[in-house]
């Protein structure tokens, strides 16, 4: 039975270098991630996304990394790999 | 101004304060590009790793160098972004740890 595809969701800032490292990391290990640069959003769209971030990461810091139902805050490779089940 | 032009200016400034820029040049260039992008957007160098309000008064504490830089360097050896670091941090004599957000929640753009 095919292994269920891991769903990765990244909430980032386009200007943040830790966020950039996070995006690069997932690209390098070949895992697709849905990325949202929150600073590039405005109005209702941004508010909607910020509501999601607040629920996942009450501190509202970036990057906020969702790996299926697990949340990793900040680019911490060890924690990310653990959440990926490596 | 470009990130390449800004780097020596901030490097000299950091040294004059007894600290350094992160020795990972590529990483620092990303941060500097972020700073310059925010300067174009808002008219001031709002911290690239924090979501800005977009008004100078509300972002005054996170205009780089932010007011949290020195206490963060004292406690962790680097600022929140890892742009400014201590000499020991650059020399690997201090563990590189993720710096938690020191900015009070009520000030954050949430």
N, CA and C atoms of all chains as a GROMACS GRO file, in nm:
protein
  588
    1UNK      N    1   0.086  -0.119   0.000
    1UNK     CA    2   0.000   0.000   0.000
    1UNK      C    3   0.091   0.126   0.000
    2UNK      N    4   0.056   0.216  -0.094
    2UNK     CA    5   0.141   0.336  -0.108
    2UNK      C    6   0.138   0.418   0.021
    3UNK      N    7   0.254   0.468   0.060
    3UNK     CA    8   0.265   0.548   0.184
    3UNK      C    9   0.188   0.677   0.162
    4UNK      N   10   0.106   0.717   0.266
    4UNK     CA   11   0.026   0.838   0.252
    4UNK      C   12   0.121   0.957   0.235
    5UNK      N   13   0.086   1.048   0.138
    5UNK     CA   14   0.173   1.162   0.111
    5UNK      C   15   0.165   1.261   0.227
    6UNK      N   16   0.284   1.301   0.274
    6UNK     CA   17   0.289   1.398   0.384
    6UNK      C   18   0.248   1.535   0.332
    7UNK      N   19   0.159   1.603   0.408
    7UNK     CA   20   0.114   1.737   0.367
    7UNK      C   21   0.197   1.841   0.443
    8UNK      N   22   0.270   1.925   0.366
    8UNK     CA   23   0.354   2.028   0.429
    8UNK      C   24   0.295   2.166   0.398
    9UNK      N   25   0.279   2.245   0.501
    9UNK     CA   26   0.226   2.381   0.485
    9UNK      C   27   0.323   2.475   0.556
   10UNK      N   28   0.374   2.572   0.483
   10UNK     CA   29   0.469   2.668   0.542
   10UNK      C   30   0.405   2.807   0.544
   11UNK      N   31   0.407   2.868   0.663
   11UNK     CA   32   0.366   3.008   0.677
   11UNK      C   33   0.496   3.086   0.698
   12UNK      N   34   0.524   3.176   0.605
   12UNK     CA   35   0.656   3.240   0.603
   12UNK      C   36   0.643   3.389   0.576
   13UNK      N   37   0.760   3.456   0.584
   13UNK     CA   38   0.772   3.595   0.540
   13UNK      C   39   0.871   3.596   0.423
   14UNK      N   40   0.839   3.671   0.320
   14UNK     CA   41   0.925   3.669   0.201
   14UNK      C   42   1.063   3.729   0.230
   15UNK      N   43   1.071   3.810   0.337
   15UNK     CA   44   1.196   3.878   0.369
   15UNK      C   45   1.282   3.803   0.470
   16UNK      N   46   1.229   3.696   0.527
   16UNK     CA   47   1.294   3.630   0.640
   16UNK      C   48   1.390   3.521   0.594
   17UNK      N   49   1.514   3.527   0.638
   17UNK     CA   50   1.615   3.431   0.591
   17UNK      C   51   1.595   3.293   0.654
   18UNK      N   52   1.539   3.285   0.774
   18UNK     CA   53   1.509   3.154   0.831
   18UNK      C   54   1.399   3.087   0.751
   19UNK      N   55   1.306   3.169   0.704
   19UNK     CA   56   1.197   3.116   0.620
   19UNK      C   57   1.256   3.068   0.488
   20UNK      N   58   1.351   3.142   0.435
   20UNK     CA   59   1.416   3.105   0.309
   20UNK      C   60   1.489   2.971   0.325
   21UNK      N   61   1.557   2.957   0.438
   21UNK     CA   62   1.628   2.830   0.468
   21UNK      C   63   1.528   2.715   0.471
   22UNK      N   64   1.412   2.741   0.529
   22UNK     CA   65   1.309   2.636   0.541
   22UNK      C   66   1.261   2.594   0.402
   23UNK      N   67   1.234   2.692   0.319
   23UNK     CA   68   1.188   2.661   0.181
   23UNK      C   69   1.295   2.582   0.107
   24UNK      N   70   1.420   2.627   0.120
   24UNK     CA   71   1.532   2.557   0.052
   24UNK      C   72   1.543   2.414   0.101
   25UNK      N   73   1.527   2.396   0.232
   25UNK     CA   74   1.541   2.262   0.292
   25UNK      C   75   1.443   2.164   0.230
   26UNK      N   76   1.316   2.203   0.221
   26UNK     CA   77   1.215   2.111   0.167
   26UNK      C   78   1.239   2.085   0.019
   27UNK      N   79   1.288   2.189  -0.050
   27UNK     CA   80   1.320   2.170  -0.193
   27UNK      C   81   1.434   2.068  -0.207
   28UNK      N   82   1.538   2.084  -0.121
   28UNK     CA   83   1.655   1.995  -0.129
   28UNK      C   84   1.618   1.850  -0.097
   29UNK      N   85   1.524   1.828  -0.006
   29UNK     CA   86   1.491   1.688   0.027
   29UNK      C   87   1.377   1.638  -0.062
   30UNK      N   88   1.336   1.725  -0.155
   30UNK     CA   89   1.241   1.680  -0.258
   30UNK      C   90   1.099   1.661  -0.209
   31UNK      N   91   1.058   1.739  -0.110
   31UNK     CA   92   0.921   1.728  -0.061
   31UNK      C   93   0.847   1.858  -0.095
   32UNK      N   94   0.735   1.846  -0.164
   32UNK     CA   95   0.657   1.964  -0.201
   32UNK      C   96   0.595   2.025  -0.077
   33UNK      N   97   0.593   2.158  -0.074
   33UNK     CA   98   0.533   2.228   0.040
   33UNK      C   99   0.444   2.339  -0.013
   34UNK      N  100   0.329   2.357   0.051
   34UNK     CA  101   0.244   2.472   0.018
   34UNK      C  102   0.295   2.590   0.099
   35UNK      N  103   0.337   2.695   0.031
   35UNK     CA  104   0.404   2.807   0.098
   35UNK      C  105   0.317   2.933   0.090
   36UNK      N  106   0.304   3.002   0.201
   36UNK     CA  107   0.233   3.129   0.202
   36UNK      C  108   0.321   3.235   0.266
   37UNK      N  109   0.364   3.332   0.187
   37UNK     CA  110   0.438   3.448   0.240
   37UNK      C  111   0.336   3.549   0.291
   38UNK      N  112   0.320   3.552   0.422
   38UNK     CA  113   0.211   3.631   0.482
   38UNK      C  114   0.230   3.780   0.459
   39UNK      N  115   0.357   3.824   0.454
   39UNK     CA  116   0.380   3.968   0.437
   39UNK      C  117   0.337   4.017   0.298
   40UNK      N  118   0.315   3.926   0.206
   40UNK     CA  119   0.274   3.965   0.071
   40UNK      C  120   0.122   3.969   0.055
   41UNK      N  121   0.052   3.928   0.161
   41UNK     CA  122  -0.094   3.929   0.158
   41UNK      C  123  -0.147   4.058   0.217
   42UNK      N  124  -0.269   4.091   0.182
   42UNK     CA  125  -0.332   4.210   0.243
   42UNK      C  126  -0.477   4.179   0.277
   43UNK      N  127  -0.538   4.269   0.353
   43UNK     CA  128  -0.681   4.266   0.379
   43UNK      C  129  -0.734   4.134   0.432
   44UNK      N  130  -0.851   4.094   0.380
   44UNK     CA  131  -0.920   3.976   0.433
   44UNK      C  132  -0.837   3.850   0.414
   45UNK      N  133  -0.767   3.845   0.299
   45UNK     CA  134  -0.687   3.726   0.271
   45UNK      C  135  -0.582   3.707   0.380
   46UNK      N  136  -0.514   3.820   0.418
   46UNK     CA  137  -0.412   3.810   0.522
   46UNK      C  138  -0.478   3.774   0.657
   47UNK      N  139  -0.590   3.834   0.684
   47UNK     CA  140  -0.658   3.807   0.811
   47UNK      C  141  -0.695   3.659   0.822
   48UNK      N  142  -0.742   3.602   0.712
   48UNK     CA  143  -0.780   3.461   0.711
   48UNK      C  144  -0.659   3.373   0.743
   49UNK      N  145  -0.548   3.404   0.678
   49UNK     CA  146  -0.426   3.325   0.700
   49UNK      C  147  -0.372   3.345   0.842
   50UNK      N  148  -0.380   3.470   0.890
   50UNK     CA  149  -0.331   3.496   1.027
   50UNK      C  150  -0.414   3.420   1.130
   51UNK      N  151  -0.542   3.402   1.102
   51UNK     CA  152  -0.625   3.322   1.192
   51UNK      C  153  -0.572   3.179   1.199
   52UNK      N  154  -0.532   3.128   1.082
   52UNK     CA  155  -0.477   2.992   1.079
   52UNK      C  156  -0.347   2.985   1.159
   53UNK      N  157  -0.261   3.087   1.136
   53UNK     CA  158  -0.131   3.087   1.204
   53UNK      C  159  -0.151   3.096   1.356
   54UNK      N  160  -0.242   3.184   1.398
   54UNK     CA  161  -0.267   3.202   1.542
   54UNK      C  162  -0.307   3.070   1.608
   55UNK      N  163  -0.388   2.992   1.536
   55UNK     CA  164  -0.433   2.862   1.594
   55UNK      C  165  -0.316   2.765   1.604
   56UNK      N  166  -0.233   2.765   1.500
   56UNK     CA  167  -0.122   2.669   1.495
   56UNK      C  168  -0.006   2.712   1.585
   57UNK      N  169   0.016   2.843   1.589
   57UNK     CA  170   0.132   2.897   1.662
   57UNK      C  171   0.090   3.028   1.728
   58UNK      N  172   0.040   3.018   1.855
   58UNK     CA  173  -0.011   3.136   1.924
   58UNK      C  174   0.088   3.252   1.932
   59UNK      N  175   0.217   3.220   1.920
   59UNK     CA  176   0.318   3.327   1.923
   59UNK      C  177   0.320   3.407   1.793
   60UNK      N  178   0.260   3.349   1.689
   60UNK     CA  179   0.257   3.416   1.558
   60UNK      C  180   0.395   3.456   1.507
   61UNK      N  181   0.487   3.363   1.518
   61UNK     CA  182   0.621   3.388   1.465
   61UNK      C  183   0.639   3.305   1.338
   62UNK      N  184   0.750   3.337   1.266
   62UNK     CA  185   0.770   3.273   1.137
   62UNK      C  186   0.912   3.218   1.127
   63UNK      N  187   0.939   3.110   1.057
   63UNK     CA  188   0.839   3.029   0.988
   63UNK      C  189   0.757   2.942   1.085
   64UNK      N  190   0.631   2.922   1.049
   64UNK     CA  191   0.547   2.822   1.115
   64UNK      C  192   0.531   2.709   1.015
   65UNK      N  193   0.573   2.592   1.057
   65UNK     CA  194   0.584   2.477   0.966
   65UNK      C  195   0.486   2.369   1.011
   66UNK      N  196   0.395   2.331   0.920
   66UNK     CA  197   0.300   2.225   0.952
   66UNK      C  198   0.335   2.102   0.870
   67UNK      N  199   0.357   1.992   0.941
   67UNK     CA  200   0.388   1.863   0.878
   67UNK      C  201   0.277   1.769   0.920
   68UNK      N  202   0.182   1.748   0.828
   68UNK     CA  203   0.054   1.681   0.865
   68UNK      C  204  -0.003   1.752   0.987
   69UNK      N  205  -0.018   1.686   1.099
   69UNK     CA  206  -0.080   1.754   1.215
   69UNK      C  207   0.024   1.805   1.315
   70UNK      N  208   0.152   1.797   1.278
   70UNK     CA  209   0.256   1.845   1.370
   70UNK      C  210   0.299   1.985   1.330
   71UNK      N  211   0.332   2.067   1.432
   71UNK     CA  212   0.375   2.206   1.405
   71UNK      C  213   0.518   2.226   1.456
   72UNK      N  214   0.603   2.279   1.372
   72UNK     CA  215   0.739   2.316   1.412
   72UNK      C  216   0.752   2.467   1.390
   73UNK      N  217   0.802   2.535   1.494
   73UNK     CA  218   0.815   2.682   1.484
   73UNK      C  219   0.963   2.716   1.470
   74UNK      N  220   0.998   2.789   1.364
   74UNK     CA  221   1.138   2.824   1.340
   74UNK      C  222   1.207   2.715   1.261
   75UNK      N  223   1.316   2.753   1.191
   75UNK     CA  224   1.384   2.650   1.112
   75UNK      C  225   1.474   2.568   1.203
   76UNK      N  226   1.424   2.456   1.244
   76UNK     CA  227   1.499   2.365   1.330
   76UNK      C  228   1.502   2.230   1.259
   77UNK      N  229   1.614   2.205   1.189
   77UNK     CA  230   1.621   2.086   1.102
   77UNK      C  231   1.594   1.957   1.177
   78UNK      N  232   1.648   1.948   1.299
   78UNK     CA  233   1.631   1.825   1.376
   78UNK      C  234   1.482   1.798   1.402
   79UNK      N  235   1.415   1.903   1.448
   79UNK     CA  236   1.270   1.888   1.479
   79UNK      C  237   1.190   1.860   1.353
   80UNK      N  238   1.229   1.923   1.244
   80UNK     CA  239   1.156   1.900   1.118
   80UNK      C  240   1.172   1.755   1.075
   81UNK      N  241   1.295   1.704   1.080
   81UNK     CA  242   1.320   1.565   1.038
   81UNK      C  243   1.243   1.467   1.128
   82UNK      N  244   1.238   1.502   1.255
   82UNK     CA  245   1.165   1.415   1.350
   82UNK      C  246   1.017   1.412   1.314
   83UNK      N  247   0.965   1.532   1.284
   83UNK     CA  248   0.822   1.542   1.248
   83UNK      C  249   0.794   1.470   1.116
   84UNK      N  250   0.896   1.461   1.032
   84UNK     CA  251   0.881   1.389   0.905
   84UNK      C  252   0.891   1.237   0.925
   85UNK      N  253   0.926   1.202   1.050
   85UNK     CA  254   0.935   1.060   1.082
   85UNK      C  255   1.066   0.999   1.038
   86UNK      N  256   1.169   1.082   1.025
   86UNK     CA  257   1.300   1.028   0.985
   86UNK      C  258   1.378   0.980   1.107
   87UNK      N  259   2.062   5.142  -0.248
   87UNK     CA  260   2.176   5.068  -0.192
   87UNK      C  261   2.153   4.918  -0.208
   88UNK      N  262   2.259   4.846  -0.235
   88UNK     CA  263   2.248   4.700  -0.249
   88UNK      C  264   2.297   4.633  -0.121
   89UNK      N  265   2.264   4.503  -0.110
   89UNK     CA  266   2.310   4.426   0.006
   89UNK      C  267   2.463   4.422   0.009
   90UNK      N  268   2.523   4.416  -0.110
   90UNK     CA  269   2.670   4.412  -0.116
   90UNK      C  270   2.730   4.542  -0.063
   91UNK      N  271   2.663   4.654  -0.088
   91UNK     CA  272   2.712   4.784  -0.038
   91UNK      C  273   2.686   4.797   0.112
   92UNK      N  274   2.573   4.741   0.157
   92UNK     CA  275   2.533   4.755   0.297
   92UNK      C  276   2.620   4.670   0.390
   93UNK      N  277   2.665   4.556   0.341
   93UNK     CA  278   2.739   4.461   0.427
   93UNK      C  279   2.859   4.525   0.496
   94UNK      N  280   2.950   4.592   0.421
   94UNK     CA  281   3.067   4.649   0.491
   94UNK      C  282   3.030   4.758   0.591
   95UNK      N  283   2.924   4.832   0.561
   95UNK     CA  284   2.881   4.940   0.651
   95UNK      C  285   2.835   4.880   0.785
   96UNK      N  286   2.749   4.778   0.776
   96UNK     CA  287   2.697   4.717   0.899
   96UNK      C  288   2.805   4.636   0.971
   97UNK      N  289   2.898   4.580   0.893
   97UNK     CA  290   3.007   4.503   0.953
   97UNK      C  291   3.095   4.594   1.039
   98UNK      N  292   3.128   4.711   0.984
   98UNK     CA  293   3.208   4.809   1.059
   98UNK      C  294   3.134   4.858   1.182
   99UNK      N  295   3.005   4.883   1.164
   99UNK     CA  296   2.920   4.929   1.275
   99UNK      C  297   2.917   4.823   1.386
  100UNK      N  298   2.899   4.697   1.347
  100UNK     CA  299   2.894   4.588   1.447
  100UNK      C  300   3.026   4.581   1.522
  101UNK      N  301   3.136   4.587   1.448
  101UNK     CA  302   3.269   4.577   1.515
  101UNK      C  303   3.288   4.692   1.612
  102UNK      N  304   3.237   4.811   1.574
  102UNK     CA  305   3.254   4.927   1.664
  102UNK      C  306   3.179   4.904   1.795
  103UNK      N  307   3.084   4.810   1.794
  103UNK     CA  308   3.006   4.783   1.916
  103UNK      C  309   3.051   4.654   1.983
  104UNK      N  310   3.162   4.598   1.934
  104UNK     CA  311   3.216   4.477   1.998
  104UNK      C  312   3.142   4.350   1.961
  105UNK      N  313   3.059   4.358   1.858
  105UNK     CA  314   2.991   4.237   1.811
  105UNK      C  315   3.026   4.220   1.663
  106UNK      N  316   2.964   4.122   1.599
  106UNK     CA  317   2.999   4.096   1.460
  106UNK      C  318   2.872   4.070   1.379
  107UNK      N  319   2.888   4.071   1.247
  107UNK     CA  320   2.784   4.014   1.162
  107UNK      C  321   2.809   3.864   1.155
  108UNK      N  322   2.702   3.787   1.140
  108UNK     CA  323   2.713   3.643   1.124
  108UNK      C  324   2.813   3.612   1.013
  109UNK      N  325   2.903   3.517   1.037
  109UNK     CA  326   3.008   3.491   0.936
  109UNK      C  327   2.954   3.417   0.814
  110UNK      N  328   2.830   3.366   0.823
  110UNK     CA  329   2.768   3.299   0.707
  110UNK      C  330   2.721   3.407   0.609
  111UNK      N  331   2.809   3.442   0.516
  111UNK     CA  332   2.784   3.558   0.430
  111UNK      C  333   2.657   3.544   0.346
  112UNK      N  334   2.636   3.424   0.291
  112UNK     CA  335   2.518   3.405   0.205
  112UNK      C  336   2.390   3.428   0.285
  113UNK      N  337   2.390   3.375   0.409
  113UNK     CA  338   2.274   3.391   0.497
  113UNK      C  339   2.253   3.539   0.529
  114UNK      N  340   2.364   3.609   0.556
  114UNK     CA  341   2.354   3.752   0.589
  114UNK      C  342   2.303   3.830   0.469
  115UNK      N  343   2.347   3.793   0.349
  115UNK     CA  344   2.298   3.864   0.230
  115UNK      C  345   2.146   3.852   0.218
  116UNK      N  346   2.094   3.734   0.250
  116UNK     CA  347   1.948   3.717   0.247
  116UNK      C  348   1.881   3.812   0.346
  117UNK      N  349   1.939   3.823   0.464
  117UNK     CA  350   1.881   3.913   0.565
  117UNK      C  351   1.887   4.058   0.516
  118UNK      N  352   2.003   4.097   0.462
  118UNK     CA  353   2.019   4.236   0.417
  118UNK      C  354   1.922   4.267   0.303
  119UNK      N  355   1.902   4.170   0.214
  119UNK     CA  356   1.803   4.193   0.107
  119UNK      C  357   1.663   4.211   0.165
  120UNK      N  358   1.636   4.134   0.271
  120UNK     CA  359   1.507   4.148   0.339
  120UNK      C  360   1.493   4.285   0.402
  121UNK      N  361   1.599   4.331   0.464
  121UNK     CA  362   1.598   4.465   0.528
  121UNK      C  363   1.573   4.574   0.423
  122UNK      N  364   1.644   4.563   0.310
  122UNK     CA  365   1.631   4.666   0.206
  122UNK      C  366   1.493   4.660   0.141
  123UNK      N  367   1.437   4.541   0.130
  123UNK     CA  368   1.300   4.528   0.078
  123UNK      C  369   1.203   4.600   0.171
  124UNK      N  370   1.219   4.577   0.302
  124UNK     CA  371   1.130   4.644   0.397
  124UNK      C  372   1.150   4.795   0.397
  125UNK      N  373   1.274   4.837   0.375
  125UNK     CA  374   1.299   4.982   0.369
  125UNK      C  375   1.225   5.043   0.251
  126UNK      N  376   1.223   4.970   0.140
  126UNK     CA  377   1.148   5.020   0.024
  126UNK      C  378   0.998   5.019   0.050
  127UNK      N  379   0.952   4.913   0.115
  127UNK     CA  380   0.808   4.900   0.142
  127UNK      C  381   0.758   5.006   0.240
  128UNK      N  382   0.828   5.018   0.353
  128UNK     CA  383   0.773   5.097   0.465
  128UNK      C  384   0.846   5.229   0.487
  129UNK      N  385   0.967   5.239   0.428
  129UNK     CA  386   1.044   5.362   0.451
  129UNK      C  387   1.138   5.350   0.568
  130UNK      N  388   1.143   5.232   0.629
  130UNK     CA  389   1.237   5.206   0.739
  130UNK      C  390   1.271   5.058   0.738
  131UNK      N  391   1.386   5.026   0.799
  131UNK     CA  392   1.434   4.886   0.792
  131UNK      C  393   1.369   4.801   0.900
  132UNK      N  394   1.247   4.766   0.878
  132UNK     CA  395   1.177   4.680   0.972
  132UNK      C  396   1.240   4.541   0.968
  133UNK      N  397   1.244   4.478   1.083
  133UNK     CA  398   1.307   4.346   1.095
  133UNK      C  399   1.250   4.249   0.991
  134UNK      N  400   1.337   4.185   0.912
  134UNK     CA  401   1.288   4.098   0.804
  134UNK      C  402   1.227   3.967   0.855
  135UNK      N  403   1.250   3.937   0.982
  135UNK     CA  404   1.199   3.809   1.035
  135UNK      C  405   1.074   3.829   1.120
  136UNK      N  406   1.021   3.950   1.119
  136UNK     CA  407   0.899   3.979   1.195
  136UNK      C  408   0.798   4.047   1.103
  137UNK      N  409   0.671   4.016   1.123
  137UNK     CA  410   0.566   4.078   1.042
  137UNK      C  411   0.548   4.222   1.089
  138UNK      N  412   0.565   4.316   0.997
  138UNK     CA  413   0.558   4.459   1.033
  138UNK      C  414   0.414   4.507   1.036
  139UNK      N  415   0.389   4.611   1.119
  139UNK     CA  416   0.259   4.679   1.116
  139UNK      C  417   0.254   4.769   0.992
  140UNK      N  418   0.373   4.825   0.959
  140UNK     CA  419   0.378   4.916   0.844
  140UNK      C  420   0.374   5.061   0.884
  141UNK      N  421   0.365   5.088   1.016
  141UNK     CA  422   0.377   5.228   1.060
  141UNK      C  423   0.497   5.238   1.154
  142UNK      N  424   0.573   5.347   1.136
  142UNK     CA  425   0.701   5.359   1.208
  142UNK      C  426   0.681   5.354   1.359
  143UNK      N  427   0.572   5.418   1.407
  143UNK     CA  428   0.552   5.422   1.552
  143UNK      C  429   0.535   5.280   1.606
  144UNK      N  430   0.453   5.200   1.539
  144UNK     CA  431   0.422   5.066   1.593
  144UNK      C  432   0.536   4.968   1.570
  145UNK      N  433   0.623   4.999   1.475
  145UNK     CA  434   0.736   4.909   1.447
  145UNK      C  435   0.868   4.964   1.501
  146UNK      N  436   0.861   5.071   1.580
  146UNK     CA  437   0.985   5.137   1.625
  146UNK      C  438   1.080   5.039   1.695
  147UNK      N  439   1.022   4.945   1.773
  147UNK     CA  440   1.106   4.854   1.851
  147UNK      C  441   1.171   4.747   1.762
  148UNK      N  442   1.120   4.728   1.640
  148UNK     CA  443   1.182   4.624   1.555
  148UNK      C  444   1.250   4.683   1.432
  149UNK      N  445   1.277   4.813   1.436
  149UNK     CA  446   1.359   4.872   1.330
  149UNK      C  447   1.503   4.830   1.357
  150UNK      N  448   1.566   4.769   1.255
  150UNK     CA  449   1.698   4.710   1.276
  150UNK      C  450   1.805   4.815   1.296
  151UNK      N  451   1.894   4.802   1.399
  151UNK     CA  452   1.898   4.697   1.499
  151UNK      C  453   1.786   4.714   1.601
  152UNK      N  454   1.712   4.605   1.623
  152UNK     CA  455   1.594   4.613   1.710
  152UNK      C  456   1.638   4.631   1.856
  153UNK      N  457   1.542   4.668   1.938
  153UNK     CA  458   1.575   4.693   2.080
  153UNK      C  459   1.603   4.561   2.153
  154UNK      N  460   1.570   4.450   2.086
  154UNK     CA  461   1.587   4.319   2.151
  154UNK      C  462   1.725   4.258   2.121
  155UNK      N  463   1.797   4.324   2.029
  155UNK     CA  464   1.924   4.267   1.983
  155UNK      C  465   2.022   4.244   2.098
  156UNK      N  466   2.048   4.348   2.175
  156UNK     CA  467   2.153   4.336   2.278
  156UNK      C  468   2.117   4.235   2.386
  157UNK      N  469   1.996   4.237   2.442
  157UNK     CA  470   1.964   4.132   2.539
  157UNK      C  471   1.966   3.993   2.476
  158UNK      N  472   1.928   3.980   2.349
  158UNK     CA  473   1.934   3.848   2.283
  158UNK      C  474   2.078   3.801   2.267
  159UNK      N  475   2.166   3.894   2.226
  159UNK     CA  476   2.307   3.854   2.209
  159UNK      C  477   2.365   3.815   2.344
  160UNK      N  478   2.328   3.890   2.446
  160UNK     CA  479   2.380   3.860   2.581
  160UNK      C  480   2.335   3.719   2.624
  161UNK      N  481   2.209   3.685   2.597
  161UNK     CA  482   2.154   3.559   2.645
  161UNK      C  483   2.185   3.441   2.551
  162UNK      N  484   2.180   3.467   2.420
  162UNK     CA  485   2.192   3.357   2.324
  162UNK      C  486   2.313   3.365   2.231
  163UNK      N  487   2.378   3.481   2.230
  163UNK     CA  488   2.494   3.498   2.142
  163UNK      C  489   2.458   3.548   2.005
  164UNK      N  490   2.327   3.560   1.978
  164UNK     CA  491   2.287   3.616   1.848
  164UNK      C  492   2.154   3.688   1.862
  165UNK      N  493   2.125   3.775   1.765
  165UNK     CA  494   1.994   3.840   1.766
  165UNK      C  495   1.894   3.743   1.705
  166UNK      N  496   1.768   3.784   1.706
  166UNK     CA  497   1.657   3.697   1.662
  166UNK      C  498   1.677   3.646   1.521
  167UNK      N  499   1.732   3.735   1.435
  167UNK     CA  500   1.750   3.699   1.294
  167UNK      C  501   1.880   3.624   1.269
  168UNK      N  502   1.973   3.631   1.368
  168UNK     CA  503   2.110   3.582   1.352
  168UNK      C  504   2.189   3.668   1.252
  169UNK      N  505   2.152   3.796   1.245
  169UNK     CA  506   2.233   3.890   1.166
  169UNK      C  507   2.351   3.935   1.251
  170UNK      N  508   2.319   3.985   1.374
  170UNK     CA  509   2.423   4.030   1.466
  170UNK      C  510   2.453   3.917   1.564
  171UNK      N  511   2.582   3.892   1.586
  171UNK     CA  512   2.621   3.783   1.674
  171UNK      C  513   2.739   3.827   1.761
  172UNK      N  514   2.770   3.748   1.862
  172UNK     CA  515   2.888   3.778   1.945
  172UNK      C  516   3.010   3.718   1.876
  173UNK      N  517   3.128   3.764   1.916
  173UNK     CA  518   3.254   3.710   1.861
  173UNK      C  519   3.258   3.560   1.887
  174UNK      N  520   3.220   3.522   2.012
  174UNK     CA  521   3.227   3.380   2.050
  174UNK      C  522   3.131   3.295   1.966
  175UNK      N  523   3.016   3.353   1.936
  175UNK     CA  524   2.917   3.278   1.854
  175UNK      C  525   2.976   3.246   1.717
  176UNK      N  526   3.039   3.348   1.658
  176UNK     CA  527   3.101   3.328   1.526
  176UNK      C  528   3.215   3.228   1.530
  177UNK      N  529   3.283   3.224   1.647
  177UNK     CA  530   3.400   3.134   1.659
  177UNK      C  531   3.357   2.994   1.702
  178UNK      N  532   3.227   2.974   1.715
  178UNK     CA  533   3.178   2.840   1.752
  178UNK      C  534   3.198   2.808   1.898
  179UNK      N  535   3.230   2.911   1.978
  179UNK     CA  536   3.251   2.886   2.122
  179UNK      C  537   3.119   2.892   2.198
  180UNK      N  538   3.013   2.927   2.128
  180UNK     CA  539   2.879   2.926   2.190
  180UNK      C  540   2.788   2.844   2.103
  181UNK      N  541   2.700   2.766   2.170
  181UNK     CA  542   2.606   2.683   2.095
  181UNK      C  543   2.513   2.772   2.012
  182UNK      N  544   2.485   2.734   1.891
  182UNK     CA  545   2.393   2.812   1.808
  182UNK      C  546   2.252   2.764   1.835
  183UNK      N  547   2.177   2.846   1.906
  183UNK     CA  548   2.040   2.806   1.943
  183UNK      C  549   1.940   2.897   1.875
  184UNK      N  550   1.820   2.845   1.853
  184UNK     CA  551   1.711   2.926   1.798
  184UNK      C  552   1.672   3.029   1.904
  185UNK      N  553   1.671   3.157   1.866
  185UNK     CA  554   1.640   3.263   1.963
  185UNK      C  555   1.488   3.281   1.969
  186UNK      N  556   1.429   3.262   2.087
  186UNK     CA  557   1.284   3.280   2.098
  186UNK      C  558   1.246   3.428   2.082
  187UNK      N  559   1.124   3.454   2.043
  187UNK     CA  560   1.077   3.591   2.023
  187UNK      C  561   1.064   3.664   2.155
  188UNK      N  562   1.145   3.769   2.172
  188UNK     CA  563   1.146   3.844   2.298
  188UNK      C  564   1.042   3.956   2.296
  189UNK      N  565   0.997   3.993   2.174
  189UNK     CA  566   0.904   4.105   2.163
  189UNK      C  567   0.774   4.071   2.234
  190UNK      N  568   0.728   4.160   2.320
  190UNK     CA  569   0.604   4.131   2.391
  190UNK      C  570   0.488   4.107   2.296
  191UNK      N  571   0.400   4.015   2.331
  191UNK     CA  572   0.290   3.976   2.241
  191UNK      C  573   0.204   4.096   2.202
  192UNK      N  574   0.182   4.185   2.297
  192UNK     CA  575   0.090   4.296   2.267
  192UNK      C  576   0.147   4.391   2.161
  193UNK      N  577   0.279   4.381   2.138
  193UNK     CA  578   0.339   4.469   2.036
  193UNK      C  579   0.342   4.401   1.898
  194UNK      N  580   0.323   4.269   1.899
  194UNK     CA  581   0.338   4.194   1.773
  194UNK      C  582   0.222   4.217   1.680
  195UNK      N  583   0.248   4.214   1.553
  195UNK     CA  584   0.143   4.219   1.450
  195UNK      C  585   0.086   4.077   1.440
  196UNK      N  586  -0.028   4.055   1.504
  196UNK     CA  587  -0.079   3.917   1.509
  196UNK      C  588  -0.215   3.903   1.444
   0.00000   0.00000   0.00000
